Amino acid sequence: MSDRLIRTNRINVTTLGDLLLSAADDHADSPAIVFPDFRLTYAELRDRAMRRARSLIALGVEPGEHVGILLPTCHQFPELFFAVSLCGAVPVPVNARYQAHELAYVIDNGDLVTVITTDEIAEQVNFVERMTRGLPDIASNRDPANLSVSNAAKLRSLVLMGSSEEPGFMPEAAFDALADKVTDDDVHERRMRVSVRDPGLMLYTSGTTANPKGAVISHEAMVRNSIALGRQRYRLTSEDSFWSPLPMFHIAAILPIVASFDVGAAYLTMSYFDAGVALKMLEQEKATVTYPCFITIMADLINHPDFEKTDLTHVRLMNSNFAVQPPGIAEAMQKAMPNTIQVGTFGMTETAGTVCTSELDAPLERRITRLGTPLPGMEVRIVNADTGEDVPNGERGEILVRGYSLFEYYYKDPVKTKESKDEDGWYHTGDVGSLDDDGSIMFYGRTKDMLKVGGENVAAAEIETYLARHDAVKMAQVVGVPDARLGEVAAAFIELKSGASVEPQELIDFCKSEIASFKVPRYVRFVTEWPMSTSKIQKYKLKDQLTAELENAS
């Protein structure tokens, strides 16, 4: 272990709420959150978060209760995220692309007592309309602070950010006025009772079942992992500007936000990703660290007409994941930023984000062809999924992870928790990977029936469940097929009921009304016989068949 590693890798940990307060103590007038047309200093963000926390306490939110945040990326998101933490409750960021049925499931399953959303129409999504469709009882409630909702028993209140007034929702003005009933001292009394081992947040992540699972992550896991990534691996300082366009409800945004706040750096983002606006922002704000991560963002950046004329020379570090990007991405980025340190990363929600990332002084070839080494304090093994035995370096197997950043449990699902975390503390990721002799990891796909669509985990079973609801469908099987922009997309193979008839587009439209857009099948194919092993449908044959068809058609 290097002298630098020994000197810098002290274990520092606090709660998420105190992380913000400490940043404001040390960097009050420095920018904390920067949008293309709006910014907040650390002091401003602290003051706003404290006032929101006072409103939440006055609304009746108790320590340990779950508060949903259903917002697109906006400055209110970090205000409310840290406010929930400051008052001792647990923030539950909700995927803003969820459809009505999915929202209702998460609100009920997660025992959310309050959900905060917006009247803003974000990327053509009307959150009020979706919430009302998912929870039909909302509109008939006269008191938005004391709701009675049949399919969400714990839900007591809904708060609507913005200027609108809607039945069943508490307007933002009324919510803000509640803060005057509570003092900052009341917030601090709540804050001081929070332990670093308490749940710090809960994020819903898709698994192999039809419904997502709520991964409960402690304050310690979130904060320590962010410090390990930012301060210890990326060498962030208060002079850095960290750009990430990823949605704030995603672990891949929460992680760099916390990492930036740990050192007092500026976190740069945007309400929705637009490549032209992003390139202008990168240049004007002189971003030093960038976190595009996913193929969709990388491809849109390099294909934009302004890419070649944008000055990106100030970017010292980019989390580019070239090892898993399609051909052409790495060459274009390296040409535009020849002096930028490119790194790869492997991680997931259940590990509070990053598990492995490149060491900055590693050779270029290793940083662009692999996904890095474990962060300090984290352990990784590659095992034979059938026997549980370690496989030799270079061979593929299931990736197992152990360390301080693991999630605590899946909320209200002890069976899935036990299946995924063994008695020795190893989390069985369901990902296929390999380690080379220097400990660098590579990711190849999923052992479980999962898709990875533009960085989002998608359970094939979830899509299959919705398709099976259609009157014409006898059986549906969903696979992932390669896509130049999203990495892979869903494709559905359908066996129809006897005498039934339906067009592919009708099934696609049927899904669009029920599930998030990134889960909707891009392709539909009909079958009369399934490729079978002794007892199971051989999905890989379906995938190979359609992949070959698409390649021949291109």
C-alpha positions as CSV (number, residue, x, y, z in Angstrom):
1,M,0.0,0.0,0.0
2,S,1.4,3.4,-1.0
3,D,2.3,6.1,1.5
4,R,-0.3,8.4,0.0
5,L,-3.0,5.7,0.5
6,I,-1.9,5.1,4.1
7,R,-2.0,8.9,4.9
8,T,-5.3,9.7,3.2
9,N,-7.5,6.7,3.8
10,R,-8.8,7.6,7.3
11,I,-12.3,6.5,8.0
12,N,-14.5,9.5,8.0
13,V,-18.3,9.1,8.3
14,T,-21.3,11.2,9.3
15,T,-25.0,11.4,8.5
16,L,-26.2,12.8,5.2
17,G,-27.7,15.8,7.0
18,D,-24.6,16.7,8.8
19,L,-22.5,16.3,5.6
20,L,-24.4,19.3,4.2
21,L,-24.1,21.3,7.4
22,S,-20.4,20.7,7.6
23,A,-20.0,21.7,3.9
24,A,-21.9,25.0,4.6
25,D,-19.7,25.6,7.7
26,D,-16.5,25.4,5.6
27,H,-17.6,26.6,2.1
28,A,-20.6,28.9,2.8
29,D,-20.2,31.1,-0.2
30,S,-19.0,28.5,-2.7
31,P,-21.4,27.1,-5.3
32,A,-23.0,23.8,-4.2
33,I,-25.5,23.1,-6.9
34,V,-25.2,24.6,-10.4
35,F,-27.8,24.4,-13.2
36,P,-27.4,26.2,-16.6
37,D,-29.7,29.0,-15.4
38,F,-29.7,28.7,-11.6
39,R,-27.2,28.1,-8.7
40,L,-27.2,27.8,-4.9
41,T,-24.3,28.3,-2.6
42,Y,-23.7,25.9,0.3
43,A,-25.2,28.4,2.7
44,E,-28.2,28.9,0.6
45,L,-28.8,25.2,0.2
46,R,-28.4,24.6,3.9
47,D,-30.9,27.3,4.7
48,R,-33.4,26.0,2.2
49,A,-33.0,22.4,3.5
50,M,-33.4,23.5,7.1
51,R,-36.7,25.3,6.3
52,R,-38.0,22.3,4.3
53,A,-37.1,20.2,7.4
54,R,-39.1,22.4,9.6
55,S,-42.1,22.1,7.3
56,L,-41.8,18.3,7.3
57,I,-41.8,18.2,11.1
58,A,-44.8,20.5,11.3
59,L,-46.5,18.2,8.7
60,G,-46.1,15.3,11.2
61,V,-43.2,13.4,9.7
62,E,-41.6,11.4,12.5
63,P,-38.0,10.1,12.8
64,G,-37.5,6.9,10.8
65,E,-40.6,7.4,8.6
66,H,-40.3,7.2,4.8
67,V,-40.7,10.3,2.7
68,G,-41.0,9.9,-1.1
69,I,-39.4,12.5,-3.4
70,L,-41.0,12.3,-6.9
71,L,-39.2,15.0,-8.7
72,P,-37.2,15.5,-11.9
73,T,-33.7,16.9,-11.5
74,C,-34.2,20.3,-10.0
75,H,-32.8,22.4,-7.2
76,Q,-35.8,21.4,-5.0
77,F,-34.5,17.8,-5.1
78,P,-31.4,18.3,-3.0
79,E,-33.2,20.7,-0.7
80,L,-35.8,18.1,0.1
81,F,-33.4,15.1,0.1
82,F,-31.2,16.7,2.8
83,A,-34.3,18.1,4.6
84,V,-35.7,14.7,5.1
85,S,-32.4,13.5,6.5
86,L,-32.1,16.5,8.8
87,C,-35.4,15.8,10.4
88,G,-34.5,12.2,11.1
89,A,-36.6,10.6,8.4
90,V,-35.6,8.5,5.4
91,P,-35.7,9.9,1.9
92,V,-37.0,7.6,-0.8
93,P,-36.2,9.1,-4.2
94,V,-38.7,7.7,-6.7
95,N,-38.0,7.1,-10.4
96,A,-39.6,10.0,-12.2
97,R,-40.3,7.8,-15.2
98,Y,-42.5,5.4,-13.3
99,Q,-46.0,5.0,-14.6
100,A,-49.1,5.2,-12.3
101,H,-49.2,1.5,-11.4
102,E,-45.5,1.5,-10.5
103,L,-45.8,4.7,-8.4
104,A,-48.7,3.1,-6.5
105,Y,-46.7,0.0,-5.8
106,V,-43.7,1.9,-4.5
107,I,-45.8,4.2,-2.3
108,D,-47.6,1.3,-0.7
109,N,-44.7,-1.2,-0.5
110,G,-42.3,1.5,0.8
111,D,-44.8,2.7,3.5
112,L,-44.3,6.3,2.4
113,V,-46.1,8.6,4.8
114,T,-45.5,11.7,2.6
115,V,-44.8,12.1,-1.1
116,I,-43.5,15.4,-2.5
117,T,-43.9,16.0,-6.2
118,T,-44.3,18.9,-8.6
119,D,-46.9,20.5,-10.9
120,E,-44.1,20.9,-13.5
121,I,-44.6,19.0,-16.7
122,A,-41.1,17.4,-17.0
123,E,-40.3,15.7,-20.3
124,Q,-44.0,15.3,-21.0
125,V,-44.7,13.7,-17.6
126,N,-47.6,15.0,-15.6
127,F,-46.9,13.8,-12.0
128,V,-50.2,14.9,-10.6
129,E,-52.1,13.0,-13.3
130,R,-50.0,9.9,-12.8
131,M,-50.3,10.0,-9.0
132,T,-54.1,10.4,-9.3
133,R,-54.4,7.5,-11.7
134,G,-52.3,5.3,-9.4
135,L,-54.0,6.4,-6.2
136,P,-57.7,7.1,-7.3
137,D,-58.8,8.0,-3.8
138,I,-56.6,11.2,-3.7
139,A,-59.1,13.5,-5.4
140,S,-61.9,12.7,-3.0
141,N,-59.8,13.7,0.1
142,R,-60.5,17.1,1.5
143,D,-57.6,17.3,3.9
144,P,-54.2,16.8,2.1
145,A,-52.4,16.6,5.4
146,N,-54.6,13.7,6.6
147,L,-55.2,11.4,3.6
148,S,-57.1,8.2,3.5
149,V,-56.0,6.1,0.5
150,S,-57.2,2.5,0.1
151,N,-54.2,1.3,-1.8
152,A,-51.5,3.1,0.2
153,A,-52.4,2.6,3.9
154,K,-49.5,4.6,5.4
155,L,-49.8,7.6,3.1
156,R,-50.9,10.7,5.1
157,S,-50.0,13.6,2.9
158,L,-49.0,14.8,-0.6
159,V,-47.1,18.0,-1.2
160,L,-47.2,19.7,-4.6
161,M,-44.3,22.0,-5.4
162,G,-45.1,24.9,-7.7
163,S,-48.0,27.3,-7.8
164,S,-50.9,25.0,-8.6
165,E,-53.6,23.7,-6.4
166,E,-54.9,20.2,-7.0
167,P,-57.5,18.1,-5.0
168,G,-55.7,16.0,-2.4
169,F,-52.4,17.8,-2.7
170,M,-51.0,20.4,-0.2
171,P,-49.8,23.5,-2.2
172,E,-46.2,24.5,-1.8
173,A,-47.2,27.8,-0.3
174,A,-49.1,26.0,2.5
175,F,-46.3,23.5,3.0
176,D,-43.8,26.3,3.3
177,A,-45.9,28.2,5.8
178,L,-45.8,25.2,8.1
179,A,-42.1,25.9,8.7
180,D,-43.0,28.9,10.9
181,K,-44.5,26.5,13.4
182,V,-41.2,24.8,14.0
183,T,-37.7,26.2,15.0
184,D,-34.3,25.3,13.8
185,D,-33.6,24.0,17.3
186,D,-36.4,21.4,16.8
187,V,-34.6,20.2,13.6
188,H,-31.3,20.0,15.3
189,E,-32.8,17.9,18.2
190,R,-34.0,15.4,15.6
191,R,-30.7,15.5,13.6
192,M,-28.6,14.8,16.7
193,R,-30.5,11.6,17.4
194,V,-29.7,10.0,14.1
195,S,-27.0,7.3,14.0
196,V,-24.7,6.7,11.1
197,R,-26.0,3.1,11.0
198,D,-29.6,4.2,10.7
199,P,-31.2,4.0,7.2
200,G,-30.0,7.0,5.2
201,L,-32.1,6.4,2.1
202,M,-34.1,3.8,0.3
203,L,-33.9,3.3,-3.4
204,Y,-36.1,1.0,-5.5
205,T,-34.2,-1.2,-7.9
206,S,-35.4,-3.8,-10.3
207,G,-34.6,-7.5,-9.7
208,T,-35.7,-10.7,-11.3
209,T,-39.2,-10.4,-9.8
210,A,-42.1,-8.5,-11.3
211,N,-41.9,-5.6,-8.9
212,P,-38.8,-3.5,-7.8
213,K,-37.3,-4.0,-4.4
214,G,-36.5,-1.2,-1.9
215,A,-32.8,-1.3,-1.0
216,V,-32.2,0.3,2.4
217,I,-28.9,2.0,2.6
218,S,-27.3,3.4,5.8
219,H,-25.9,6.8,6.3
220,E,-22.5,5.2,6.8
221,A,-22.7,3.2,3.5
222,M,-23.7,6.3,1.4
223,V,-21.2,8.7,3.0
224,R,-18.2,6.4,3.3
225,N,-18.6,5.2,-0.3
226,S,-18.9,8.7,-1.6
227,I,-15.7,9.7,0.3
228,A,-13.9,6.7,-1.0
229,L,-14.8,7.5,-4.5
230,G,-14.3,11.3,-4.4
231,R,-11.7,12.1,-1.9
232,Q,-9.6,8.9,-2.0
233,R,-9.9,7.7,-5.6
234,Y,-10.8,10.8,-7.7
235,R,-8.8,13.1,-5.4
236,L,-11.6,15.7,-5.4
237,T,-11.0,19.1,-3.7
238,S,-13.0,22.2,-3.1
239,E,-11.6,23.6,-6.4
240,D,-13.3,20.9,-8.5
241,S,-16.5,21.3,-10.5
242,F,-18.2,17.9,-10.8
243,W,-20.6,17.6,-13.8
244,S,-23.2,14.8,-14.0
245,P,-26.4,14.9,-16.1
246,L,-27.8,11.8,-14.5
247,P,-31.3,12.0,-12.9
248,M,-31.1,12.8,-9.2
249,F,-33.3,9.9,-8.2
250,H,-30.5,7.5,-9.4
251,I,-27.7,6.2,-7.2
252,A,-25.3,7.4,-9.9
253,A,-26.3,11.0,-9.2
254,I,-26.6,10.8,-5.4
255,L,-23.1,9.3,-5.1
256,P,-21.3,12.2,-6.9
257,I,-23.5,14.8,-5.1
258,V,-22.4,13.4,-1.7
259,A,-18.8,13.1,-2.9
260,S,-18.8,16.7,-4.0
261,F,-20.4,18.0,-0.8
262,D,-17.8,16.0,1.2
263,V,-15.0,18.3,-0.1
264,G,-17.0,21.5,-0.9
265,A,-16.8,21.0,-4.7
266,A,-19.5,22.4,-7.0
267,Y,-22.0,19.8,-8.4
268,L,-23.0,20.7,-12.0
269,T,-26.2,19.2,-13.5
270,M,-29.2,19.9,-15.7
271,S,-32.9,19.4,-15.5
272,Y,-32.9,17.1,-18.5
273,F,-30.1,16.0,-20.7
274,D,-29.6,18.1,-23.8
275,A,-26.2,17.5,-25.5
276,G,-25.9,21.1,-26.8
277,V,-26.7,22.6,-23.4
278,A,-24.4,20.1,-21.7
279,L,-21.4,21.0,-24.0
280,K,-22.0,24.7,-23.4
281,M,-22.2,24.2,-19.6
282,L,-19.0,22.0,-19.6
283,E,-17.1,24.8,-21.3
284,Q,-18.6,27.8,-19.5
285,E,-18.4,26.3,-16.0
286,K,-15.0,24.8,-16.6
287,A,-16.0,21.4,-15.3
288,T,-13.0,19.4,-14.0
289,V,-14.6,16.1,-13.4
290,T,-17.4,14.6,-15.5
291,Y,-19.6,11.6,-14.9
292,P,-21.5,10.8,-18.2
293,C,-21.2,7.1,-17.5
294,F,-23.9,5.7,-19.8
295,I,-23.8,5.1,-23.5
296,T,-26.8,7.2,-24.2
297,I,-25.1,10.4,-22.9
298,M,-21.7,9.6,-24.4
299,A,-23.1,9.0,-27.8
300,D,-25.3,12.1,-27.8
301,L,-22.3,14.3,-26.8
302,I,-19.9,13.1,-29.4
303,N,-22.6,13.1,-32.2
304,H,-23.6,16.7,-31.5
305,P,-22.4,19.3,-34.1
306,D,-20.9,21.4,-31.3
307,F,-18.8,18.6,-29.8
308,E,-15.6,19.2,-31.9
309,K,-15.6,22.9,-31.3
310,T,-16.2,22.8,-27.5
311,D,-13.3,23.5,-25.3
312,L,-13.0,20.5,-22.9
313,T,-9.4,20.9,-22.0
314,H,-10.1,21.8,-18.4
315,V,-11.7,18.3,-17.7
316,R,-9.0,16.5,-15.8
317,L,-11.0,13.3,-15.1
318,M,-13.9,11.5,-16.9
319,N,-15.8,8.5,-15.8
320,S,-16.1,7.2,-19.3
321,N,-16.5,3.4,-19.0
322,F,-14.8,2.9,-22.4
323,A,-14.4,-0.8,-21.7
324,V,-18.2,-1.3,-22.1
325,Q,-18.9,1.5,-24.7
326,P,-19.5,0.6,-28.4
327,P,-16.7,1.2,-30.9
328,G,-16.0,4.8,-31.8
329,I,-16.9,6.4,-28.4
330,A,-13.4,6.1,-26.9
331,E,-11.6,7.4,-30.0
332,A,-13.8,10.5,-30.3
333,M,-13.6,11.4,-26.6
334,Q,-9.8,10.9,-26.4
335,K,-9.2,13.0,-29.4
336,A,-11.3,15.9,-27.9
337,M,-9.7,15.4,-24.4
338,P,-6.2,14.0,-24.9
339,N,-5.0,15.1,-21.4
340,T,-8.1,13.9,-19.5
341,I,-7.7,10.9,-17.3
342,Q,-10.3,8.4,-18.4
343,V,-11.6,5.9,-15.8
344,G,-14.0,3.0,-15.8
345,T,-16.4,2.1,-13.0
346,F,-18.5,-0.9,-11.8
347,G,-21.2,-0.6,-9.2
348,M,-24.9,-0.8,-8.4
349,T,-27.6,0.5,-6.1
350,E,-27.1,-2.2,-3.5
351,T,-23.5,-1.1,-3.0
352,A,-24.4,2.6,-2.5
353,G,-23.0,3.1,-6.0
354,T,-19.4,2.4,-7.0
355,V,-17.6,-0.8,-6.0
356,C,-14.6,-0.5,-8.4
357,T,-13.1,2.3,-10.3
358,S,-9.8,2.9,-12.0
359,E,-6.8,4.2,-10.1
360,L,-5.7,7.5,-11.6
361,D,-2.1,6.5,-12.1
362,A,-2.9,3.1,-13.7
363,P,-1.7,2.7,-17.3
364,L,-4.1,4.1,-19.9
365,E,-4.7,0.7,-21.5
366,R,-6.0,-0.7,-18.2
367,R,-8.2,2.3,-17.5
368,I,-10.0,2.1,-20.9
369,T,-10.3,-1.7,-21.2
370,R,-11.2,-2.6,-17.6
371,L,-13.5,-1.1,-15.0
372,G,-11.1,-0.6,-12.2
373,T,-10.1,-2.0,-8.8
374,P,-12.2,-2.1,-5.6
375,L,-12.4,1.1,-3.5
376,P,-10.5,1.0,-0.2
377,G,-12.2,-1.3,2.2
378,M,-14.3,-3.2,-0.4
379,E,-13.7,-6.8,-1.4
380,V,-14.6,-8.5,-4.7
381,R,-14.6,-12.2,-5.7
382,I,-15.5,-14.0,-8.9
383,V,-17.1,-17.4,-8.2
384,N,-18.7,-20.3,-10.1
385,A,-22.4,-19.5,-9.6
386,D,-23.2,-23.2,-9.3
387,T,-20.5,-24.3,-6.9
388,G,-19.6,-21.0,-5.1
389,E,-15.9,-21.7,-5.6
390,D,-13.5,-18.9,-6.7
391,V,-12.5,-19.1,-10.4
392,P,-9.0,-18.3,-11.6
393,N,-8.1,-14.8,-12.7
394,G,-9.2,-14.2,-16.2
395,E,-12.1,-16.6,-16.1
396,R,-15.8,-15.5,-15.9
397,G,-18.1,-16.1,-13.0
398,E,-20.6,-14.3,-10.7
399,I,-19.3,-11.1,-9.0
400,L,-19.6,-11.1,-5.2
401,V,-19.0,-8.0,-3.2
402,R,-18.4,-7.4,0.5
403,G,-17.7,-4.3,2.6
404,Y,-19.1,-1.2,4.4
405,S,-21.1,0.1,1.5
406,L,-23.6,-2.8,1.1
407,F,-27.3,-2.1,1.5
408,E,-28.8,-3.3,4.8
409,Y,-31.7,-5.3,3.4
410,Y,-34.6,-5.2,0.9
411,Y,-37.5,-3.5,2.6
412,K,-40.2,-6.0,3.7
413,D,-38.5,-8.8,1.7
414,P,-36.4,-11.0,4.0
415,V,-36.5,-13.9,1.5
416,K,-34.8,-11.8,-1.3
417,T,-32.4,-10.3,1.2
418,K,-31.3,-13.8,2.4
419,E,-31.0,-15.0,-1.2
420,S,-28.7,-12.1,-2.1
421,K,-26.5,-11.8,1.0
422,D,-24.9,-14.9,2.4
423,E,-23.8,-15.7,6.0
424,D,-20.3,-14.4,5.4
425,G,-21.5,-11.0,4.3
426,W,-21.0,-11.4,0.5
427,Y,-23.6,-9.8,-1.7
428,H,-24.3,-12.0,-4.8
429,T,-24.8,-9.5,-7.5
430,G,-26.0,-11.7,-10.3
431,D,-23.5,-10.0,-12.6
432,V,-21.0,-11.8,-14.7
433,G,-17.4,-10.6,-14.5
434,S,-13.8,-11.4,-14.3
435,L,-10.7,-10.2,-12.4
436,D,-7.3,-9.9,-13.9
437,D,-4.0,-10.4,-12.1
438,D,-3.8,-6.8,-10.9
439,G,-7.3,-6.9,-9.4
440,S,-9.1,-5.0,-12.2
441,I,-12.7,-6.0,-12.9
442,M,-14.6,-6.5,-16.1
443,F,-18.4,-6.8,-16.5
444,Y,-20.0,-8.9,-19.1
445,G,-23.7,-9.1,-18.3
446,R,-26.2,-10.6,-16.0
447,T,-26.5,-14.2,-14.7
448,K,-30.1,-13.4,-13.8
449,D,-33.0,-12.6,-16.1
450,M,-32.2,-8.9,-16.3
451,L,-31.7,-6.2,-18.9
452,K,-29.6,-3.1,-18.7
453,V,-31.3,-0.3,-20.6
454,G,-29.4,2.9,-20.8
455,G,-28.0,2.3,-17.3
456,E,-31.4,1.2,-15.8
457,N,-31.9,-2.3,-14.5
458,V,-35.0,-3.9,-16.0
459,A,-36.5,-7.2,-14.9
460,A,-37.7,-9.3,-17.8
461,A,-40.4,-10.7,-15.5
462,E,-41.8,-7.3,-14.9
463,I,-42.4,-6.7,-18.7
464,E,-43.7,-10.2,-19.2
465,T,-46.2,-9.7,-16.4
466,Y,-47.7,-6.7,-18.1
467,L,-47.8,-8.3,-21.5
468,A,-49.6,-11.3,-20.1
469,R,-52.5,-9.0,-19.1
470,H,-53.4,-8.4,-22.7
471,D,-56.3,-10.5,-23.8
472,A,-54.6,-11.9,-26.9
473,V,-51.4,-13.0,-25.1
474,K,-50.9,-16.6,-24.0
475,M,-47.3,-16.3,-23.0
476,A,-44.6,-13.6,-23.2
477,Q,-40.9,-13.9,-23.0
478,V,-38.6,-10.8,-22.9
479,V,-34.9,-10.7,-23.8
480,G,-32.4,-7.9,-24.3
481,V,-31.0,-7.1,-27.7
482,P,-28.1,-4.8,-28.5
483,D,-28.9,-1.1,-29.2
484,A,-26.3,1.4,-30.3
485,R,-27.6,4.2,-28.0
486,L,-29.0,2.4,-24.9
487,G,-26.7,-0.6,-24.8
488,E,-29.6,-3.0,-25.0
489,V,-33.4,-2.7,-25.2
490,A,-36.3,-5.0,-24.5
491,A,-37.6,-7.4,-27.2
492,A,-40.8,-9.4,-26.6
493,F,-41.5,-12.8,-28.0
494,I,-45.3,-13.6,-27.9
495,E,-47.3,-16.7,-28.2
496,L,-51.0,-15.8,-28.9
497,K,-54.0,-17.4,-27.6
498,S,-55.9,-19.7,-30.0
499,G,-57.8,-17.6,-32.5
500,A,-56.4,-14.3,-31.2
501,S,-54.9,-11.7,-33.4
502,V,-53.0,-8.5,-32.5
503,E,-50.4,-6.2,-34.1
504,P,-47.0,-5.7,-32.6
505,Q,-47.6,-1.9,-32.3
506,E,-50.7,-2.6,-30.3
507,L,-48.7,-4.6,-27.7
508,I,-46.1,-1.8,-27.6
509,D,-48.7,0.8,-27.0
510,F,-50.3,-1.4,-24.3
511,C,-47.0,-1.5,-22.4
512,K,-46.6,2.3,-22.8
513,S,-49.7,2.9,-20.8
514,E,-48.5,0.7,-18.0
515,I,-44.8,0.8,-17.5
516,A,-41.9,3.3,-17.7
517,S,-40.7,4.1,-21.2
518,F,-37.3,2.5,-20.8
519,K,-39.0,-0.9,-20.1
520,V,-41.3,-0.8,-23.1
521,P,-40.3,-3.5,-25.7
522,R,-38.7,-2.0,-28.8
523,Y,-39.4,-5.2,-30.8
524,V,-42.2,-7.7,-30.8
525,R,-42.0,-11.1,-32.5
526,F,-44.6,-13.8,-32.6
527,V,-43.8,-17.5,-32.0
528,T,-45.9,-20.7,-32.2
529,E,-43.2,-23.0,-30.7
530,W,-40.6,-22.1,-28.0
531,P,-36.9,-23.3,-28.1
532,M,-36.8,-25.6,-25.0
533,S,-34.2,-27.3,-22.9
534,T,-35.5,-30.2,-20.8
535,S,-37.8,-27.9,-18.8
536,K,-37.1,-24.3,-19.6
537,I,-37.4,-21.9,-22.5
538,Q,-34.0,-21.2,-23.9
539,K,-34.1,-17.4,-24.0
540,Y,-30.6,-17.1,-25.4
541,K,-31.8,-18.7,-28.6
542,L,-34.5,-16.1,-28.9
543,K,-32.0,-13.4,-28.3
544,D,-29.5,-14.8,-30.8
545,Q,-32.2,-15.2,-33.4
546,L,-33.4,-11.6,-33.2
547,T,-29.9,-10.1,-32.9
548,A,-28.9,-11.9,-36.1
549,E,-32.1,-10.7,-37.8
550,L,-31.4,-7.1,-36.8
551,E,-27.7,-7.3,-37.9
552,N,-28.7,-8.6,-41.3
553,A,-31.3,-5.9,-41.7
554,S,-28.8,-3.1,-40.9
